[in-house]
Amino acid sequence: MRALDVLWWLGWVYFAAWAALPLALVGVVGPMLGGMAWALLAPWSALLGMATAHRLLPASEEGTFQLFADRGSIRWALKGWAPSVYLTVFQPVFFLSPLFQRNALRAFGARLAAGAWVTTRTSIREPHLVEIGRDSLVGEYAHLACSYQPRPRTLVVAGIRIGDEVLIGAHSILGAGCRVGARSTVEYGVVIGAHTTIGEDTRIGADTSIYNGARVGCGVRIGKSCRIASGAVVPDGARLPDGTVWPAAPASSATGGGP
């Protein structure tokens, strides 16, 4: 643990050195032009250094690990270091540029199809575990959480897959191992637990919570402020009104394909 802490701080020194590299131009073109050149080039020079280090580090593994006590958790910490540091510094401003955004995320291993888009405030700290399909959007303050601790010192790591033409609304959270099918919409403030699958052409209303391991079918319509229990199955074509708790008591309010 102490060795990882030391490596973390040394990593910031490495990052600062790459970010400062364009300052060498100050001696060539003068302080004013050199400062302007640094502001434009620092994100790219830092990306070169951090992405190179990221690619040289061993691949992150998916699974359940003992935090900082086995190979999987150590690889998770090492692989997540470079994108976490880099995106914390440069994402809030420079992700306004689609070109920069796509190059940065892909440099850290994200699989982005044509037209895939995240915002300056989307939280992705493990891009190497994320896949976003064609023409999909992940909104502001949405969090793609590819790892979590279900209990102290236990770490779960799993990738997140988002299909084509999907909207993930602002302030939503997708847990590790989530799958969201094509043409689905996840509205504002939805929480989707780990290892949950959302089928194609499904709409999930704002402020709904879907707990770990649930299965939501294709063509489903879930209203606002619903609660889907852990491990529950919502069948294809189901319609759940606002405020539904699923599975419900025998007198279920769901229609169009109850269990």
C-alpha positions in Angstrom: 0.0 0.0 0.0 2.8 2.4 0.9 4.6 1.6 -2.3 1.5 2.4 -4.3 1.2 5.7 -2.5 4.7 6.6 -3.3 4.1 5.7 -7.0 1.0 7.9 -7.0 3.0 11.0 -6.0 5.8 10.1 -8.4 3.2 9.8 -11.1 2.1 13.4 -10.5 5.8 14.5 -11.0 5.9 12.5 -14.2 2.6 14.1 -15.4 3.8 17.6 -14.5 7.1 17.1 -16.5 5.1 16.1 -19.6 2.7 19.0 -19.2 5.5 21.5 -18.8 7.5 20.2 -21.8 6.2 22.9 -24.2 7.6 25.6 -21.9 10.9 24.9 -23.6 9.6 27.1 -26.4 9.7 30.1 -24.2 13.5 30.3 -24.8 13.0 30.1 -28.5 10.0 32.5 -29.2 9.9 34.6 -26.0 7.7 34.5 -23.0 4.4 35.8 -24.6 4.4 33.5 -27.6 5.9 30.7 -25.5 3.2 31.0 -22.9 0.5 30.8 -25.6 2.2 27.8 -27.2 2.3 26.1 -23.8 -1.4 26.7 -23.2 -2.2 25.1 -26.6 0.3 22.2 -26.5 0.4 21.2 -22.8 -2.8 19.0 -23.1 -1.2 17.2 -26.1 2.2 16.7 -24.6 0.8 15.5 -21.3 -1.5 13.1 -23.3 1.5 11.7 -25.1 3.3 11.0 -21.9 0.4 9.7 -19.9 -1.1 7.5 -22.7 2.3 6.0 -23.4 2.7 5.1 -19.7 -0.9 3.8 -19.6 -0.3 1.5 -22.6 2.9 0.1 -21.1 1.3 -0.9 -17.8 -0.3 -4.3 -17.5 -3.9 -4.7 -18.6 -6.6 -4.4 -16.0 -8.5 -7.6 -15.2 -12.2 -7.9 -14.6 -13.4 -9.8 -11.5 -13.6 -9.7 -7.7 -10.4 -8.9 -5.9 -9.0 -8.2 -2.4 -8.0 -4.6 -2.5 -4.2 -4.1 -2.8 -3.7 -7.7 -1.8 -3.8 -9.6 -5.1 -2.7 -9.1 -8.7 -6.0 -8.0 -10.0 -6.4 -5.1 -7.6 -2.8 -4.0 -8.1 -3.3 -4.0 -11.9 -6.5 -2.0 -11.5 -4.8 0.7 -9.4 -1.8 1.0 -11.8 -4.0 1.0 -15.0 -6.4 3.6 -13.6 -3.7 6.0 -12.5 -2.8 7.7 -15.8 -6.4 8.4 -17.0 -7.6 9.5 -13.6 -4.8 12.1 -13.2 -5.0 13.3 -16.8 -8.8 13.6 -17.0 -9.1 15.4 -13.7 -6.9 18.2 -15.0 -7.8 18.5 -18.6 -11.3 17.2 -19.1 -13.2 20.2 -17.6 -12.0 22.6 -20.3 -10.6 20.8 -23.3 -13.4 18.2 -23.7 -15.4 21.0 -25.3 -13.4 20.1 -28.4 -14.8 16.9 -29.9 -11.5 16.1 -31.6 -9.6 16.4 -28.4 -12.2 14.4 -26.4 -12.2 11.5 -28.8 -8.4 11.4 -29.1 -7.9 11.6 -25.3 -10.4 8.8 -24.5 -9.2 6.5 -27.2 -5.6 7.1 -26.2 -6.5 5.6 -22.8 -8.3 2.6 -24.4 -11.9 3.7 -24.6 -13.9 2.2 -27.5 -15.9 5.0 -29.0 -17.9 4.4 -32.1 -18.6 7.2 -34.7 -20.6 10.0 -33.1 -20.2 8.8 -29.5 -20.1 11.8 -27.2 -19.5 12.6 -23.5 -19.5 16.0 -21.9 -16.9 18.0 -20.1 -18.4 16.9 -16.8 -19.1 13.2 -17.5 -17.1 11.1 -15.0 -15.1 8.3 -16.7 -12.0 7.4 -14.7 -11.4 4.0 -16.3 -11.9 4.6 -20.0 -10.1 1.4 -20.9 -13.1 -0.5 -19.5 -15.8 1.6 -21.4 -17.4 1.0 -24.7 -19.9 3.6 -26.2 -21.8 2.9 -29.3 -22.5 5.0 -32.4 -24.3 8.3 -31.9 -24.7 7.8 -28.2 -24.5 10.6 -25.6 -23.5 10.4 -21.9 -24.7 13.5 -20.2 -23.3 16.0 -17.7 -22.3 14.6 -14.3 -23.2 11.1 -15.4 -20.8 8.6 -13.8 -19.6 5.4 -15.5 -18.3 3.5 -12.5 -16.4 0.5 -13.7 -15.3 -0.5 -10.2 -16.7 -0.4 -6.7 -16.3 -1.9 -3.2 -19.3 -4.0 -2.0 -17.6 -4.3 1.4 -14.4 -3.1 2.9 -11.2 -4.3 1.0 -13.2 -6.1 -1.6 -13.0 -4.7 -5.1 -15.2 -5.5 -8.1 -14.0 -4.5 -11.6 -16.1 -4.9 -14.8 -16.5 -3.0 -18.0 -19.5 -0.9 -19.1 -21.1 -1.3 -22.6 -23.4 1.2 -24.1 -25.1 0.4 -27.4 -25.8 2.6 -30.5 -28.1 5.7 -30.3 -28.3 5.6 -26.5 -28.9 8.6 -24.2 -27.6 8.5 -20.7 -29.1 11.4 -18.9 -27.3 13.9 -16.6 -26.5 12.8 -13.0 -27.1 9.2 -13.8 -24.9 6.4 -12.5 -24.0 3.2 -14.3 -22.4 0.5 -12.2 -19.7 -1.9 -13.1 -20.7 -4.5 -15.6 -23.7 -2.6 -16.9 -25.0 -3.2 -20.4 -27.4 -0.8 -22.1 -29.0 -1.9 -25.4 -29.3 0.1 -28.6 -31.8 3.0 -28.9 -32.5 3.1 -25.2 -33.0 6.2 -23.1 -31.9 6.6 -19.4 -33.4 9.8 -18.1 -32.1 12.3 -15.5 -30.7 10.9 -12.2 -31.2 7.2 -12.8 -29.1 4.8 -10.8 -28.3 1.4 -12.5 -26.6 -1.1 -10.3 -23.7 -3.4 -11.1 -24.1 -6.2 -13.6 -27.5 -5.0 -14.8 -28.7 -5.4 -18.3 -31.0 -3.0 -20.1 -32.5 -4.3 -23.3 -32.9 -2.5 -26.6 -35.5 0.2 -27.3 -36.2 0.7 -23.5 -36.9 3.9 -21.7 -36.2 4.4 -18.0 -37.8 7.4 -16.3 -36.0 10.0 -14.2 -34.9 9.2 -10.6 -35.5 5.5 -11.0 -33.2 3.0 -9.2 -32.4 -0.4 -10.7 -30.4 -2.5 -8.3 -27.6 -5.0 -8.9 -28.0 -7.8 -11.3 -31.4 -6.9 -12.6 -32.5 -7.7 -16.1 -34.7 -5.3 -18.0 -36.1 -6.6 -21.4 -36.5 -4.9 -24.7 -39.1 -2.3 -25.5 -39.8 -1.7 -21.8 -41.2 1.6 -20.5 -40.3 2.3 -16.8 -41.8 5.5 -15.3 -40.2 8.0 -13.0 -39.1 7.3 -9.4 -39.5 3.5 -9.8 -37.5 0.9 -7.8 -36.4 -2.4 -9.4 -35.1 -4.9 -6.9 -31.7 -6.6 -7.1 -31.9 -9.6 -9.5 -35.4 -8.8 -10.7 -36.5 -9.5 -14.3 -38.7 -7.0 -16.1 -40.0 -8.8 -19.2 -40.0 -7.5 -22.8 -42.7 -4.9 -23.4 -43.6 -4.3 -19.8 -45.0 -0.9 -18.8 -44.3 0.3 -15.2 -46.1 3.4 -14.1 -44.4 6.2 -12.1 -43.4 5.1 -8.6 -43.6 1.3 -9.2 -41.7 -1.1 -7.0 -40.8 -4.2 -8.9 -41.4 -7.0 -8.3 -44.6 -5.9 -6.6 -47.1 -7.6 -4.3 -49.5 -10.0 -6.1 -51.8 -7.1 -7.1 -49.1 -5.7 -9.4 -49.7 -2.3 -11.1 -47.5 -3.2 -14.1 -49.2 -4.0 -17.4 -48.3 -5.4 -20.7 -46.1 -8.4 -19.7 -46.0 -8.9 -16.0 -44.2 -12.0 -14.7 
